[in-house]
Amino acid sequence: MADTENMNRERAEAHLRLLAEEELRRAAILVPDGTAGRPPEEAMRRANVTGTLAGGAALLDAVMASGAARSAGRAGTGLYSVHYRALVRLAAFLVRDTRAAEHVVQDAFAALRHGGPQPGDTDAALANLRQAVVNQSRLVLRHRSVPGLRRHLVARVARVLAAVGALDDEVADQILEDFELALAARRAPAPGQAGPASWTQSPPVRPPPARPGARSGRVARLGQVIPVRDAHMAGEVYLLSYARTASGPQFSLLTRTSRVPGPAPAHPWPEIPLLEQFTATDDRGTRYRMRVRDLGGGANGWTLMLDPDPPHEPRWLDLTTIPGEPAVRIDLTRPPDSATVTTGGATASAGEHLLHAVAARLLAAGPIPAGTGSGPAASESGPLSAEEAMLGDVIAALQTAGALSRLSPVPGQLAALCARLNAHDHGITEPLAGDLPEPWLSMLAHYQRRKTRAAPAGDGCAAAAAVLADLDGITLAILGLHNCQGRTVMHMHASGPMCQLSGHPDDPWSDHPDELYRWPVMWIRDSGGRWHTTRIRGRSGMNDQVGLRLEVIPPLSRATAWIEMLAAGHSAQARATLPLRWQ
């Protein structure tokens, strides 16, 4: 086993280095900067890329074929002389760059000339040329932005390999640093020329260092409705749960309020002053103030922290919401809810886990409407999203490292899912699978039913509380959910060394594609047998404590009697069945 692991690590490192070299070579030829309008031979000389690359010979052949196509063009005969300008106009419409369009058409003629016997029918030959121009234009759109999409491919593959344990973080960081330095040197301006626009260096692969910290502790389901009022607003507060966490004891709640006639409140979120007027007294006479934890608030709900941190575990709290009026007693020692939590080992490999995370993210976004995104109907819409354009490269890296079996059905299933969602040009080479996992099929059926304009979910709150087992260094606590403005939001708290926020936009808790490399994949099955996925709507945290708001997609109906949450990590998974009591 140790020899196999070392071999896979060596293959993973070699794969990442070759990928970096290939992207440097593409940077010299395909980037529309000072070298874009130069002959490809000159661009190749300017690249000066060293090392052996598996695809280097094929790429060099394509460059020389482009030169041969120019010779054919100078001859001014046949299809080239008659249709060249019309094809350039077509390519320019697709790639939005005249010089790049010229190269696209020249490459299309080169492919036609060196592709063997050509059809005698001129119309058929012209149709082949037009298709070649469209295909080559897509290739340029996919690879043109090295400072953006293509440049981030190397970092994306590095993070994937590090996340599955196929590559040490230090090795991945060093390869990325070398790649950034080499790319900067390739793009250095010539004397007297302006330099390229500045861009941010790829973030390091290594996550924030682990540090000890308390995990999510006791949680209690509440389900109480309390009237509230101040000078500007009046309404009700739905208390969903109480949780004792390392960042402090907290209530998860939702406010339903309306304005009182009079001057408009000065605060942009008038609920905050309303909630922060609350006070509490525990069973030992200790008094507490309240402060709001910012998770986006409003329709996403609020988190209310007790201040100071109680020196003991309160049995109850007398909560005063309206100064001068009687307090409401909140029992924190209710019998445990009938929620059941089970744990077990992971049922998917590390590579399959990542692909399931990609599938959940694509399903949360929904189908791409015709005429937008990627695909034949939208070639003019611009570069592809990261999830679509890099899937083939990510799968190849996982297979090379041994983290994904070449016999695994998941790549083919993901390709079939992309086809159903109108997400094309993903680069997956495996044939489309005929069967899909049940949660995927259920979500696809929802999008099909949605065309009939099903009635939106009714507003309401459901008190629920449970703590899930450790999942790859993350402990999750479910703190209730609510329906508002046509969406269902689940209140959660996460703790553990993998939950630290780095402040970087690519940290694993942001709403960024990289979050899915270490964040558990979560599916929800409702009492009607339908499956749902989740995406982050709000978050806030410090050190290894994170408060979360997850949107449940599609939203839950108030007729839902219970839900089963499946949270799958790299090495373990947990299931929690929660009865829902809507109010």
Buried (B, 14 or more C-beta within 10 A) or exposed (E): EEEEEEEBBEBBBEBBBBBBBBBBBBBBBBBBBBBBBBBBEEBBEBBEBEEEBEEBEEBBEBBEBBEBBBEBBEEEEBBBEEBBEEBBEBBBEBBBBEEBBBBBBBBBBBBBBEEEEBEEEEEEBBEBBBEBBBBBBBBBBBBBBBBEBBBBBBBBBBBBBBBBBBBBBEBBBEBBEEBBEBBEEBBEEEEEEEEBEEBEEBBBBBBBEEEEBBBBBBBBBBBBEBEBBBEBBBBBBBBBBBBBBBBBBBBBBBBBBEEBEEEEBEEEBBBBBBBBBBBBBBBEEBEBEBBBBBBBBBBBBBBBBBEEEBEEEBEBBBBBBBEEEEBBEBEBEBEEBEBEBEBEEBEBBBBBBBBBBBBBBBBBBBBBEEEEBBBEBBBEBEBBBBBBBBBBBBBBBBBBBBBBBEEBBBBBBBBBBBBBBBBBBBBBEBEBBEEBBEBBBBBBEBBEEEEEEEEEBEBBBBBBBBBBBBBBBBBBBBBBBBBBEEBBBBBBBBBBBBBBBBEBEBBBBBEBBBBBBBBBBBBBBBBEEBBBBBBBBBBBBEBBBBBBBBBBBBBBBBEBEBBBBBBBBBBBBBBBBBBBEBB
